[in-house]
């Protein structure tokens, strides 16, 4: 236990034991939709935390007597893998896991339009693969993504983050060491759009000034995480779009040629111009998208004409 | 009256789409004067209506929908049908058989047994009670889909929100697939598609096409891409054109 006495949680210059400053977050990364079987899924890498979330539902609820007549039941199961911490964690759910499961379900509920699916259940399974402090905050952040990925209507995403008290200094995003050796831990979860607080726990000591400071810092931190969350969602779909964009640019040439023959010169000229703009420069995704959509609208028009005109051609080919 | 997000672009839950007196369409909600998205999807703004077309989500039954279900339970006078929704479908002999059903003499199992796949229509549904299905088609517009037990073929399940994409504008996508593969297809609004072809290769082609649509539903120009894909695939198979030009009904 000499190690414990040696750790300097925070220096006079405000540098923490892992080199972060007071308001620095650890590195956060998400992946959305990584489980094919689940309706929605996400994994979060938050510092050394690795947490996998799977969402099923809304689906039929068994046992039936648990069903709520006016809204969906939200069931949440937070579990830590036996290998998630250095000392083997017994696989049986303990008091702590049951508590976290409960508070996470309650934190998710205000964000979900649960009245749209009465008598059904939304199951959220949270599996902590590796824990390093702040896992409940990371869990709820990932759970919100998984719910969105499942296509469940939500008011907003949910973002969690923790603040702490290290020798009187308020800091953001505690890791395992700071959580255990610091003087206070304040996990919070918010709906970032409205700033509603859906989870607030407090452990240890904070004086009123510290508490206010902590909440202010947390609100800012949550906004930062919120941006990352939204990027993670758009990235998933942007990837597929990118894969497709290139073949689309190459292919339309033959169709143009056909249309030209059919005396539609003016329209196709415009089309060529837009097509020349689209490739190569993907300066901003949205611009590219809008251009693409214009292009495709025109294409639809041309394709309709094509459909009408092609069948007789094919008959000829077949005969030949 | 300002719109913050371009039409047909992607939004996430909680993203503000517009501010002002717009009409709230699907998958959006209003808070104060702001119109906010509820789901991951694509924005579609028509006149004053703001909708978000969801990319994923479970099927919620609607009266009149054709659905493809699997019988999960049989009782004396009901079949319980899994229709890929939070609510199980209920099918009764009175609305499904074309003759009198006497629960004393007849056995429900003789008509549909557990594991059978059926196509049916949603007869009634409100969220307080489970959806009731029927095998009778009261649609007199002429275009009728087969309702009843589906024998053979395959069933694939995709996200129900992508079914309109699979059907295409005025059925363009689905007729393209039928034309190039000579397969019979029944599309359920619940995200299940049944299809049966003359050969394994052709069935596999349908499968690939549907998977392609499921994956790329959020992109534009999809019908053309599917067409190209099918054309290429047919060339590789050594049969550049489909045998019958008209899709079989």
Interface residues (C-beta under 8 A of the other chain):
Chain A: X39 X40 X57 X58 X59 X60 X69 X72 X113 X116 X117 X118 X119 X120 X148 X149 X150 X151 X152 X153 X154 X155 X156 X157 X191 X192 X193 X194 X229 X230 X233 X234 X237 X240 X241 X244 X247 X248 X251 X252 X255 X286 X289 X290 X292 X293 X295 X296 X297 X299 X300 X303 X304 X307 X311 X314 X315 X317 X318
Chain B: X6 X7 X8 X9 X10 X12 X13 X14 X15 X16 X27 X29 X31 X36 X38 X39 X40 X54 X55 X56 X57 X58 X60 X86 X87 X88 X127 X128 X159 X161 X169 X172 X215 X216 X218 X219 X220 X221 X223 X224 X225 X227 X228 X240 X241 X245
